[in-house]
Structure formats: C-alpha cells, structure tokens
Amino acid sequence: MTPELSIIIPVYNEEQGLPGLFARLYAALDALHTSYEIVFVNDGSRDASASLLGEQFRRRPDVTRVVLFNGNYGQHMAILAGFQCARGEIIVTLDADLQNPPEEIGKLVGLVRAGHDYVGSIRRVRQDSAWRTLASKAMNRMRERITSVRITDQGNMLRAYSRNVVDLVNQCEEVNTFVPALAYIFARNPAEVVVGHEERAAGASKYSFYSLVRLNFDLVTGFSLVPLQLFSMLGMALSGASGILVLVLLARRLLLGAEAEGTFTLFALLFFMMGVILFGIGLLGEYIGRIYQQVRARPRYVVQTILEERTPVARLQRGAGR
C-alpha cells in the first residue's frame, strides 16, 4: 500500500550517529499515527553505516527501505535517488546527523496537509560555526537578488514536498542542481516554518569550505543568467572607461609632450582589468563546465542494491533520468 509519508535521509559516514537517529526517528513517526516509509540512501559510506542500515532494515522491513550507492555521488544526488524511490504523497528530507530534530517533522506534514506543496524550514537558533552562519546569510542575500528563489535558510535539509512537486523534479535530468531551489520553482504555494536546531549528535560535518563554494556556484549558475549579464555590462563600462582614458592620455601627449608620470597608475589599471578578465573567464568556464557535464550524458548516480520488503534480491540500475 502507498504510504502517506516518505522520509528520505542521505547517509554518508554516519555510523556514530545512526543508533540515536533510529531511536528518535521511528518513535517520532509512530507518534504521527499515519502510514509512512523511511528511505535511507547510503552515499558510498566508508565506515559501517551500510551494515547498520542493513540491520535496521531487518528490524523494521515493513517501513524501512535502503538504497546503496556504489560510490560517493553527493548529498543532492542521494536526495534525487530517494525521490525516485519514494512512494508517499508527502515527501520529507532529513539529515542523518540529528541537527534537525525528527520530532519537528509533524509541523511540516501539517502544512502540506493544509495545502502547501513545498515547506521549507528556518533554524530557530543555529548551532553552526560563526563563519558558516555569516557565509550562508551572504549567499542568501546574493541569491535572492539574482534568482527568483526565495528560501530563507538554504542550508537546512528539513523540507517537505508534495507528490506533484517531486514528480516534476523527477522529470528533470540536470547533472548538477540544488534540489530545494529546483523544487521551489515548481511549487505553487510554498511556505516556511521555524524549527529547532541541535548540535551534531556525533561525527563532523561532511561539507568542507570547497564543498560549500561548489554548492553555491551550482545554485547561482543553475538558476540564473544574471552573473553573465552583469559581467557583460561591466565589460561594456570598462571598455568605455578605457576608451576615455586613451583619449585623455593622447591629448596630454599632444599638448604636454612625452611624460613619465602616471606609469604606476597605468599599471594599476592594467592589473585591475586583467583581474576582471580572469574573473570573467572563470565565470564563463563555470557555465561551460555545466554544459560539458550535461552533454556527456553519464549516469548521475549508480544504485548498487536496494533493500526493500518487496524485492529482496539485490539489483543494479543506472541513475535516474539516464
């Protein structure tokens, strides 16, 4: 039977925190008094996470499904794999680190039942480091100015989606994307709710500084052409200013003769323009790189095994949309 609620949880090297997650998650969902399933997606963990997930499946095979990747493809690919497997009418994504309390899931489910097709969450008091909080706020402001995506807390994984939004996301074949933003643009009646936020139960964050930068590049270049348009406008402005500067220098040479003054100023302007050019090349490379990855048409992820009650035999399949 199709459950009302599907919970999707990406897992990557979370063996220390999984027992605590199991204890709180199943109790919180049982308290909702609705039919549910939990889809764990193991994103190529190198620790004992896969074994723990297998043991939990054997304990609760009626409501537990485990998707095992053959390698590490990233959190958002794990979510997309979970979307492909989820059968519920309401789909909720949740981190495995217990920073988002499972007891808060009921708030999001209630809003979806009330008619919202996308429900984001805002952390009441963030338990992250200061630099991550400031960087997240800065990226939020920049994203809101150059895209139509209005997500207050883009770094929070606790979100709920209606079935129609997930079906639309499943039709997309983007190689690199930011799942909450992709779902947001398909939503007709989005909403947000304030939820609690706790320190990690165990382990350390899997997002390095580089990973956060890459994520924000995907968010900006995947949903807007404004960076390219702004750079084009900057190029035109600099070209005009350079032309005026050449005319001024030519007039000075004709009127005052050759002079050595201003050499360092010219060097400074030259270095500035070179920096702008290099930045523009990098920006163009980011967009071209996305095209390059898309046209190769490689699988976004490879599922090695799915543990579920109906299909106990392991199977190998290609990633969604390929």
Secondary structure as UniProt FT lines:
FT   STRAND          5..11
FT   TURN            15..17
FT   HELIX           18..30
FT   TURN            31..33
FT   STRAND          36..42
FT   HELIX           49..59
FT   TURN            61..63
FT   STRAND          64..69
FT   HELIX           75..85
FT   STRAND          90..93
FT   TURN            96..97
FT   HELIX           102..104
FT   HELIX           105..113
FT   TURN            114..115
FT   STRAND          118..123
FT   HELIX           130..146
FT   TURN            154..155
FT   STRAND          159..162
FT   HELIX           163..171
FT   HELIX           179..186
FT   STRAND          190..195
FT   HELIX           209..223
FT   HELIX           226..256
FT   TURN            261..262
FT   HELIX           263..295
FT   TURN            296..297
FT   STRAND          302..307
FT   STRAND          317..318
FT   TURN            320..321
//
